[in-house]
Amino acid sequence: MRATMLLSPVIPKLSGKLIVLASGSPRRLEILRNVGIRFEVVPSWFKETLNKGLFKAPHEYAVETAKQKALEVARRMPLKHLKTPDMVIGADTIVTIDGMILEKPIDKQDAYRMLSRLSGKEHSVFTGVAIVICHEKENGVDYQMIDFFEETKVKFAHLSEDMLWEYINSGEPMDKAGGYGIQALGGMLVEYVHGDFFNVMGFPLNHFCKQISLIYNHRTTSSNQDSASVGLSHNSPHNTSILTQPPPNLTAQSSQSPTSSPIHNSSPSPIQIHHTQDGPSSSPVHKVKRKGSEGTADESSWKLPDSLFTHTAAECERQDSENTTLPQTTSREQAIELSVAEHEASEPNKEDLEKITELVDGFKASKALFTASRLHVFDLLQSRPGLDATQVAQEIEASVKGTERLLEACVSLGLLKSKERTSQKTVYENTRLAAWFLWSDAPFSLHEYIQHCNNTLWPLFSHLESAVREGTNQHEKAFGKKSKDIFQDAYFSSKEVKLRFMNAMHSIAKVTGKAVATAFDLSSYKTACDLGGCTGAMAYEFTTAHPGLSVTVFDLPAVVEMSEHFHPLHTDNRVSFVAGDFFKDELPKADLYILARILHDWPDEKVHVLLSKIADACKPGCAVLIAETMLDGQTPYSAPQSVNMHAQTEGMKRRESQYADMLSKHGFGCMRVVHTLNFLDVFIANKM
Ligand SMILES: C[S@@+](CC[C@H](N)C(=O)[O-])C[C@H]1O[C@@H](n2cnc3c(N)ncnc32)[C@H](O)[C@@H]1O
């Protein structure tokens, strides 16, 4: 209430402004929405990897992370979304105890470690908040930064082992700082809270409202002042004052000269762990700034009537309040055009050179990774870290010279770490990346997918020029065999190739499945059919995430007969398998049809055949969920993947708007999309 009182005088000033929350946290969204602020959600790509040792106090780390998150979004939006926000809000929440910072647990053991440390003790929750105000100037954008933090003390009751594990097994701790969520089951662990409860949830609402009020009230009373001189003290949660000169933390920065902070975004890794959920626009048309153009442009790459995207069905109304978004409406070409124009007059800089080298030499990095994986280098160093090149060469039956070069290449790619044991001897071990993804039994092993890339996609890619010239897949040139339907004619023609393909799909589905399964609230669906569900890996993620859901995996007979090799140890009788051809046979009845990495395999005519069969099987309210990377999604690899689909299957990647267009022709509406943390974009639409 108090927050609303403080905020209400400034709400009219905020309305009509493009306010952006640089966070995908549903809790932050809910807190801000509840006070009536209209905003878009563009979660930051800034990775939370600042060196904690560099900060004198824990809250400084949270504030710096919040600043970097907000700045990243403020800088990205004019280029990527072709609109400049008026205000970007970033936040970062950490839990500290005994001088240690606890962030989000990486697995159950980590959650156990955190929660047992908190048991019976008082700890502090800090949220750092950064507010970036953007000022469009003739030749770019100036950024003004206001930051602060809030501390809340929380005491946990003594937690028995049983309580701890029951809570951990509920799954709640996994995406929360300190391993608990105070607003849900975690609230039962808490004895007392001293301070702002919302701060523990992830956003210090009261402090934020005071800051906003100060910014806007001050602005109106000092309208002659340059905006950069309007500032607020920070890092003093109980003692906010207005300054007439900018404090050191409040700096105006040009978009063309990056922040003076030593911390920069690291470049995206091959497997994008970015998360973007661009929320529905609060104002229907935002200003799009184009070089050389004074006018505004409505973002009208959407050909469809708005009504298709308005949430009319009951499900849609409920889902509208969640982390969903209307499809992206700006075009990548416009962004490229803009950035080329901006750099026309200048020399190439270091980043340009790095970027172009990365592109030209990218194949060398991929092939070095494929080779090390094929030779089981990561398996070997996982079980026996600390071997030198001679020992590795002996184990993988390769030359010492060649092995030395390969190991050094893996070190430079961040896949291995090397240590000089003596001046003569360097030893090697897997990095965190290799431990997560590269050895055969890694938690998210991509080993089999990498083999598929090496054995199947690499030969196809070497005939890319023919694929482009001829407009056909390249199986005949690459493997000496013509194939019309690559699944039936190529992948499943031998048991070895089929198993390799299934293993590859299985490993990708295991990495991406959870994020796909949890992208939307699916609690109203009882039955799902995973079309082309292959080994069932995705289906098991859906049943794990949704206790009330049963999933039928529908795939070709050649696949279903091998699927039992992939069943998890504790099989779930909510997953069943049906063999058939989704173009020809009747589809199993379901409330929800899942198409994970299916439609990109096929040209438009085939997609329409499949969608029309799904539409016939769907009652109003039933849904279709498409999971794949989309051209206007967040991964920069989507367009190269489209080239890959073309050479492989004569399929293609599509824009969200293309899927929307296609789905609308089959009577679907209420369309929403989420760009998940794990690589895939997830699109859902309801039968109207
Ligand atoms: C690219 S894989 C995707 C597998 C899985 N959905 C995933 O996300 O990991 C395509 C799947 O579609 C299946 N498929 C291809 N043609 C099919 C058809 N006509 N009927 C049923 N399934 C088919 C393949 O067997 C394969 O399992």
The ligand as a MOL file (V3000), in Angstrom:
LIG
                    3D

  0  0  0     0  0            999 V3000
M  V30 BEGIN CTAB
M  V30 COUNTS 27 29 0 0 0
M  V30 BEGIN ATOM
M  V30 1 C 14.5880 -34.2460 -35.7160 0
M  V30 2 S 13.8830 -35.6210 -34.9500 0 CHG=1
M  V30 3 C 13.1610 -34.8950 -33.5200 0
M  V30 4 C 13.0360 -35.8540 -32.3840 0
M  V30 5 C 12.4290 -35.3120 -31.1350 0
M  V30 6 N 11.1290 -34.7300 -31.3380 0
M  V30 7 C 13.3690 -34.3520 -30.4470 0
M  V30 8 O 13.0320 -33.1680 -30.2800 0
M  V30 9 O 14.4430 -34.7570 -30.0260 0 CHG=-1
M  V30 10 C 12.5180 -36.0030 -36.0030 0
M  V30 11 C 11.7060 -37.1840 -35.5480 0
M  V30 12 O 10.5590 -37.2880 -36.4060 0
M  V30 13 C 10.3510 -38.6380 -36.7030 0
M  V30 14 N 9.6230 -38.7460 -37.9700 0
M  V30 15 C 10.0590 -38.4160 -39.2070 0
M  V30 16 N 9.1110 -38.6530 -40.1150 0
M  V30 17 C 8.0570 -39.1460 -39.4540 0
M  V30 18 C 6.7610 -39.5850 -39.8640 0
M  V30 19 N 6.4060 -39.5320 -41.1460 0
M  V30 20 N 5.9180 -40.0340 -38.9220 0
M  V30 21 C 6.2930 -40.0840 -37.6180 0
M  V30 22 N 7.5010 -39.6730 -37.1780 0
M  V30 23 C 8.3650 -39.2250 -38.0840 0
M  V30 24 C 11.7610 -39.1950 -36.8000 0
M  V30 25 O 11.7670 -40.5800 -36.6720 0
M  V30 26 C 12.4390 -38.4870 -35.6450 0
M  V30 27 O 12.3090 -39.2040 -34.4630 0
M  V30 END ATOM
M  V30 BEGIN BOND
M  V30 1 1 1 2
M  V30 2 1 2 3
M  V30 3 1 2 10
M  V30 4 1 3 4
M  V30 5 1 4 5
M  V30 6 1 5 6
M  V30 7 1 5 7
M  V30 8 2 7 8
M  V30 9 1 7 9
M  V30 10 1 10 11
M  V30 11 1 11 12
M  V30 12 1 11 26
M  V30 13 1 12 13
M  V30 14 1 13 14
M  V30 15 1 13 24
M  V30 16 1 14 15
M  V30 17 1 14 23
M  V30 18 2 15 16
M  V30 19 1 16 17
M  V30 20 1 17 18
M  V30 21 2 17 23
M  V30 22 1 18 19
M  V30 23 2 18 20
M  V30 24 1 20 21
M  V30 25 2 21 22
M  V30 26 1 22 23
M  V30 27 1 24 25
M  V30 28 1 24 26
M  V30 29 1 26 27
M  V30 END BOND
M  V30 END CTAB
M  END
